[in-house]
Amino acid sequence: MGGEPKIAMNIICFPNCLSPDVMAKILLGGHDKVKEAGALLVGGHTIEDDEPKYGLSVSGFINPNDVLTNCNAKPGDVLVLTKPLGLGIINTAIKAQMTDNETYNTAVKVMTTLNKYAKNAMIEVGVNSCTDVTGFGLLGHGLEMAEGSDATIVFDSKKIPVIKAALEFASMGLIPAGAYANMRFIGDKVTFKDEVPQEMRDILFDPQTSGGLLISVAKEKVNKLLEELKDNPTQFAVIGEVIEKQEQSIIVE
């Protein structure tokens, strides 16, 4: 939403059957990302649990007048996505030990890239609306933006960046349960043109872990935004537009 993180606290659940060295590596990874984000790690809480869980409780600041919401997209806006899709499918393949090193490393790079860089770019330019793309997939979070803005979003499936191996895995039917849940929840609010292949439809419902930002920006500002994003560590692209409200909230071409 445009805020600046300032302090963070570790929250970790850890089983006693695993080596404390594993916990140390998890905590070191969290420390490094907090530092990269420009915040301070100031402590935390640890409890024993049957499986490892880790997260951060983060506090930050923003002027209330500068808060970016997911419900202020304007007809005529251009939509920019700042990370490729396919992480849920790739993670499913990783659990099944079906990925090669290149695919594994690509997924890790995408997930460990902070949205800080994309956020800084959009703050510099000034945009109308933004949402992160996480568990509800691109279509779920896009639907929230469309309905909240009383508009319709049109996605161009041929322009949406996707981690290369995700298309192959999707065509094999390697789809996480979360994607099917998303389909059941919002499928009737999405219209697909006939030429959109099934594997791409599945990817658009795919829940993302640490996905990118979906940014709605005025058409006259989009080139400046793309220029500001030129050093973004992950693939980004213009993927659609916002139009006046239609019968369906989401149209995929």
Secondary structure as GFF3:
##gff-version 3
##sequence-region A 1 253
A	DSSP	beta_strand	4	14	.	.	.	ID=ss1
A	DSSP	alpha_helix	20	37	.	.	.	ID=ss2
A	DSSP	beta_strand	40	48	.	.	.	ID=ss3
A	DSSP	beta_strand	53	61	.	.	.	ID=ss4
A	DSSP	three_ten_helix	64	66	.	.	.	ID=ss5
A	DSSP	beta_strand	78	81	.	.	.	ID=ss6
A	DSSP	alpha_helix	87	95	.	.	.	ID=ss7
A	DSSP	alpha_helix	101	112	.	.	.	ID=ss8
A	DSSP	alpha_helix	116	125	.	.	.	ID=ss9
A	DSSP	beta_strand	129	132	.	.	.	ID=ss10
A	DSSP	alpha_helix	137	149	.	.	.	ID=ss11
A	DSSP	beta_strand	151	155	.	.	.	ID=ss12
A	DSSP	alpha_helix	164	171	.	.	.	ID=ss13
A	DSSP	alpha_helix	177	186	.	.	.	ID=ss14
A	DSSP	three_ten_helix	187	189	.	.	.	ID=ss15
A	DSSP	beta_strand	190	192	.	.	.	ID=ss16
A	DSSP	alpha_helix	198	205	.	.	.	ID=ss17
A	DSSP	beta_strand	213	217	.	.	.	ID=ss18
A	DSSP	three_ten_helix	219	221	.	.	.	ID=ss19
A	DSSP	alpha_helix	222	228	.	.	.	ID=ss20
A	DSSP	beta_strand	237	244	.	.	.	ID=ss21
A	DSSP	beta_strand	250	252	.	.	.	ID=ss22
###
